[in-house]
Amino acid sequence: MSSITEALRSAAARLAHGSESARLDAEVLLGHVLGVGRSGLVAAGATPLSAGRQAAFDGLVARRLAGAPVAYLTGTREFWSLPLCVSPAVLVPRPETEMLVELALERLAPRRPCTVLDLGTGSGAIALAIAGERPLAEVIGTDVSAAAIEVAAANANRLGLRNVHWRLGSWFDALPDGRFDVIVSNPPYVAAGDPALAALCAEPALALTPGPSGLEAIAAIAAAAPRHLAAGGWILLEHGAAQGEAVAQLLVAHGFRHTRTHPDYAGRPRVTLAASSSPP
């Protein structure tokens, strides 16, 4: 019977062949099995694992080696300090997307009512982060996937956030007449032939790639957004590190002004934003 320390060491060695964060993955998965945090694993390092818990841990490690994201295996992911439930129906929230939230909050006064639209909400991560930080905001998240909307709604209920609502539909089709002070989106933007998709095969393809160029979803959003943005409002779009210039050109072509691209926390161009062509 292996101890916790021995089980972690063995699992990390196995995971090293397919993960850049093998030790962390092993700790998160074993912590999930045992119901303890990483510090608890260290404190109980000499404790032997029961056969049942070892088998459960081995099963999770095997699924991780097969490509399943850790977040799907544990069912949770932290985003903007919010514990979110996730499933294979939604994209796993990434740390770089927090830059999108940060930039959106800079354009939303804390003590003023406002309206925010999150297109392609997935787990609801962006919408929920903004709703939590701006309680006077009315936030709406849309998604073409009914399963994703269910995940987002469940997260809102668990967090007790009542100023966020959900609509089923493709982009603006979910609310054809709405106008918003801020529109945000982390749409699919990976080109269909990009080799990076191989490592993301466990996540929903609909949330990853919109077509051959990777810009199809962003182009559709940019074209329709002027009809849904209030005077003086802002649109903020997450995109790939090599797409900033192309996204800015699309926004300018549809009449947006003050267009600029911001880097994420790793210094890669990640979010392009622009203001409505109509001044406030």
N, C-alpha and C positions, 0 to 999 in steps of 0.2 A: 504494500500500500504506500503510495507516494505522499510526501508532505506537500503543502501548498507551494513552498519554495521550489521543490523538485518538479512539481507539475508545471509551474510557470516556466522554469528553465527549459524543460522538454518541449513545451508548446511553442515558446519563442524560437527555439532552434528549427522547428518544423515550419513555422510561419515566415522565417527569414528568407525562404525561397520564393515567396510571393507577395511580401508586404514590406514597405519601407518603414513601417512602425510596428515591427513584430512584437517587441516586448510590451508596448502599450496595448496593442490588440489583445495579447494574451491576458494582460491584467484586467482590461475592461470586460472581457468575456468571462473570466473566472469570477470576477467580482459580481457580475450579473448572476451567475449560477449560485453563488454563496449569499448574495444579498448584502454585500459589504463594499465599501469604497476601497481605493487603492491603498490608503494608509492602513486599513483593516487587514489587507492581505499581508502587509509587511509585519504587522504586530502578531499575526497568527501564522507566521511562516513555517513553524515547526509542526503545526497541526496536520495530522493525516487526513487525506480526502477519503470519504466513503466511496464504495464502488459505484453507487448510483450517481454521485456528483461527479466522479471522474468520468463516467460514461457520458454524462450530459455535457461536460466540458469538452471532451474529445469530439463529440458530435458537432459542437459549435466551431471548434478549430477546423474540422474537416470542411464544413460549409464555408468558412472564411477562405480556406485554401482553394475552394472551388470558385471563388470570386464574389461571394456574398458580402456586401458592406457590413461593417461592424454594427452600424446603426440599425440595419434590418434585423440582425441577429438579436440585438437587445431590445429593439422596438422603440428606442429613444435616441434623441440627439439634442444637444444644447445649442441654442442660437440666441444671440443677444441676451445671454443669461437666462433664457427661458427654456425649461425642459419640455421638449416637443416629442409627441409620439409620431413615429414614421412607419411606413410600410412600403412594400414594393410598388404600391400605387403612386408613390410620389418620389421626386428627386430628393436625395439626402441634402439638407441645407449645408452650404459651404461657408467657411469663415470669411472668404473674400466678399460674400454677398452682404456682410454687415456694413461694408462701405456704402452700399446703396441705401441702406437704412440711415446711416449717419448723414449722408448728403440730403436725403429727403427731410430729415428732422430739422436741418438748418434752414429749410424753407417753409417750416410750419411753426407759427408763433405758439408758444406753450399755452397761453391763456386766451386764445381766440378760436371760436368755432371754425371748422374748415372741413373740406371733403377730400378724401384720398381714395384713389382707385389702384388696386394691385392686380395687374393682368397676369393670368397664369399662376395663380397663387400656390398651387401644390399643397404642401403641408400647412400653408398659412403663415410661414415663418416671417415674411416681410410685413404682411398686414398686421399680424399680432404684435410684432415688435413696435411698429408705429402706433398702434392702438394703445399699447401699454404706456408709451412715453407721452402721448398726446390724448388725454382722456376726453377732451372737448371735440376731438375729431370724429367725424363719421367716416369709417373706413369700410370699403367694399372690396372683397376679393372675388375674382372670377376664375373659372377653370372649365375647360371643355370635358374634363373627366369627372364623372359623378363620384367615383371612388376617391379621388383627390379631395373633392368638396367635403365628403364625409370625414376624412382625416382632419381637414382644417377646422370643421365645425366642432369635432370632438376636442381638438386642442383648445379652441376658444372656450368651450364649456369647462374644461379642466382648469384653465387659467382664470376663469371668472371674468373674462373680458366681454362686456356687453355692447361696446360701441363699434363692433366689427360684424359685418354681415356677408353672406356668401351668395353668389349667383352662378348658375350653371350655363355655360355657353362659350363660344369661341371669341376670344378677345372682346370687342365692344358689342358683339351680338347679344350678350347677356343683359345689356342695359342701353338700348339704342338711343335713348333721349337724355342720358345723364351728362352733366358737366361737373368737372372736378378742379380743385385748386392744385392738386398734385397727382400726377399719374406715374406710377412706378411699375417696372416689370423686369424680371429675370427670365426672358423667353428662351426657348431652345435656340442655340446659335452655333452648334458644332456642324461643320459641313458633313454631308452624308458619307463621303469617302475618307474622312479623317481617321488615321490609325488609332487615335486616342479613344475612339469608341469601343475598341476591343476590351479595354480595361473597365468600361462602364456598362458592360452587357447586362448586369443584374438590375440596372435602373431603367425606368420606362423610356423607351426610345422616343415617344411623343414629347417628352420633356427635354430631350437632348438635341435632336436634330430636326430642322424644319425642311431640309431639302439639300440640293447639290451645293449651293454656295454657303449655306449657314446663315444667310442674311434674310431669308424669305419672311420669317416671322417679324423681324424688326422692321422690314420694309412695309409690311401690312399695318403694323402698329403706327408707324410714322405717318402713313398716308391718312389713316382714319382719326388720329389723335386731335388734329386741330378742331374738329367738330365737337370734341368732348372735353376740351380744356377751357377753364374759365379765363377771363381776361387777366393777364398778369400771372397766369399759372405756369407750372413747370412740369416737364416730362423728364424722367430719369430712366435710362436703360442700361442694364448690365450686358456685357458682350465679351467676346474673346479678346485676348491680348493684342491680336493683330488686326482687329476690326474697328478700332476707334475712329480712324479717318473716314472710313466708309460709312459708319453710322452717323457721324457728324454731317457728312455730305447729304445723306438721306433726309436728315432733319432740316437742313437748310433748304433743300429742294422743296420741302412742304411748308415753307414759310416761317420756320422757327428762327429765333434770334438768340444772341448771347450763348452760342453753342460752345461747349468745352468738354474735354475728356479728363477724367481724374484717375490716378493710379490706385490700385488696391494696396493693402498693407505690405505686400511684397514688392511694390514698385512697378507693377505691370499695369498698363492701361486697361481699365476695367469698367468704368461707368461713364457714359456720355450723357450730358444733360443739356437742356435748352429751354428757353422761355417762350411763352405764347407770343404770337406775332401781334396780338392786341394788348396794348399796355393797360395797367390797372386803371 
